[in-house]
Amino acid sequence: MHRTNTPQPRTLGDHSWRDRAACRSTPYHQVDPELFFPEPDEIDRIRAAKALCAQCPVRRVCLDAALENGDSAGIRGGMTEEEREPLHRKLEHRFDYGRVNEVLAGRDIHLTKAERRAVARAAYQAELPASRLAWLLKISEEHAGKLYRRTRREIRNRAVEQQEKAEKTPRNRPHTLKNPTAKLPGRDDLGTAA
């Protein structure tokens, strides 16, 4: 089985990824940090910074850290400030099943609101106790209980909506009539084949 080399999300408070960053200066590889803070019209510096980012093994983690920490200055994760701006605005709606699964496996990582709701739903469906959900999300057991009650309501409401929709949908009708009072042609009305 072929495994992809997708980076794991960083855990809360973990900055060790910076040690593997291509932009990290070492005695053998000097990098000017100012390269990553060019003016908008400094196209050559932007290209040079992005070229370094393109070969970075932790580029995705760097981008996630910039978004999660609200870092809007400079080139981070291979993107300029202007390129990251829409991502900053949409961050709370970001949804990544990988991140949800990592939390369910017990890792402490940053989650968006949508991802936190998915963790609560998955934990509820797996019948995990509220105390376990509280531990996973770093919340109180009381709050975990509220999340479970909300999840239960959402599941119930969705089931009711689907049942109502199914009852409204006509079954075993090959077509829909524009005029419901019109008579369908009978076998004798169709004539004979030529």
N, C-alpha and C positions, 0 to 999 in steps of 0.2 A: 504494500500500500504506500502510495506517495504522500508524503507529508509536506504541507506548505510551510514556509518559513514566515508565518505571520507573528509579529511581535505581540507579546502579552501586554495587556494594559498595566500601567505602573500602579503600584499600590499607594495608598495614602501616605504622603510624606516622603516617598522614595525619590531621591535625586541621583541615585547611583547611575542612571542611564547617561548622565552627562559625561561620565568617565569614558564612554564608548563613542561619544559624538565626534564627528569629523572636524568640527570647528574648535575642538579642544587643543590648545597649544601644548606642545611637549618640547623638550630640548631638541628633538630631531625633526619636528614639524611645527614651525612657528606660524601662527594664524593671528592676524590683526583683528581684534574684536570689532573695531570700527568698520570693517568691511560689511558687517551685517546691519549697519545703521546708515545706509546711503540716503542722499537726498533723492526725491522722486525723479529728477532729471539725470541722475548719475547712472546711466544705462549699463556702462561697462562694469561698475562695481556691483550692480544688481545681478548681472550675468555671472560674475565671478562668485558671488555668494551663493547663488542658486546652483552653480556647478558643484560647489563643495557640498551643498545640501543633497544634491542628487546622488552622491556616493556615500551618504551617511547611513549607517545601519540602524540608527534610532530616530530617523526623520519623523516617522509617524508619532512616536512618543513625544518628541519635541513639539510637534504641532498640537497634540492633545494637551500637553502641559501649558502651552501658550493660551489655548482656548479656555481651559479650566481655571487658570489663574488670572484671566483677563488681560494678559500681556498683549498690548496692541502696538507696541513700538518695535521697529526693526524687522528683519527677515527671520522668521522662525518656521521650522518644518518645511523649508523650501518655498515659502510663500511670503510675499510682501505684505505690508500693513493693509494696503487696499484690497489685496486678494483674500486676506483673512477676514475682513470686515463682515461680509455676509455670513461667514461661519460663526462669528461671535454672536450675531443677531439670532441665528437659528440654533445655537448650542442647546438651549433647554429642550428642544424638540429632537435632538439627536437620539438615534436608537440603534444600538449595536447588540445583536444577540450574543456575540462573543463576550461582551462586557457583562451582560446579564448572567451568562453561564459561569463566568469567573467568580462572581459574587456568590452564586448558588454553591460553588465549590469551596467557598470559605475565604476567598481573597478579598482584601480591603482595597477597593478601587473607587475612583470617582464615578458617580452615576448621574445621569440627567433625571429629570422628573419622570419622563416616559420610561426610562430604564428601571427606576425604582418601582413604578407601578407594575412593570413586567415581572420583577423579582417577587413582589407581593403576590401576584396572580399565580406564578409558578409554585411558590411556596405553599399557597392555599391549596392548589390542585394536587400537590404532592403530600398534602395533609401534614405539613411540618407544624409543630406547635408554635404558638405566637412567640414564645421565648426564643426559639431559633430564628424566627424572622427578625425579632428585635436585635439579636446578636449580629445577624447578617447586615442589617441596615444601620446599625449603631443608633438605635432609637429605644424608647422605653417600651416595656411590654404592653402598657396601656395603648400607646400609639400603634403598636403592631396589631392589637385587637381591633382598633378602629379601621386599620387598613384591611384586615380580613373581613370585617362587616361590610365595608364599601365594595370589596371585591365580590363578596357573595351577592350583594344587590346588583352589581353590574352583570354578573353571570346570569342571575335570575331574570333581569330585565331583558337581556339579549335573547334568552330562550323564549320569553313571552313575545317579543317582537317577531322572532322568526316563526313562531307558531301562528301568530296573527297574519303574517305575510303569506304563509303557506295556505291558510284557510281562505284568503282572498284570491289566491291564484287558482283559476279554473284548471281542473285536471281532465285528462283524457279528451281534450278538445283539439282536433288537428289544426284548426284555424279559428280565428276570432271573427265574428260577424260585426260589420259596421252598424247594421240594423238588426238588433237582437230579435225583432218580431218577424223578420224575413224568413221565408220557408227555404230550407235546404233543398236542392234538386234531388229528386228521387232517382232510383235506378232507371225507371222507364223514361225519365226526362232526358237522359243523356244520349239517347240514340244508339246506333250500332257503329261498330268500327268499320272503316272502309276497307 
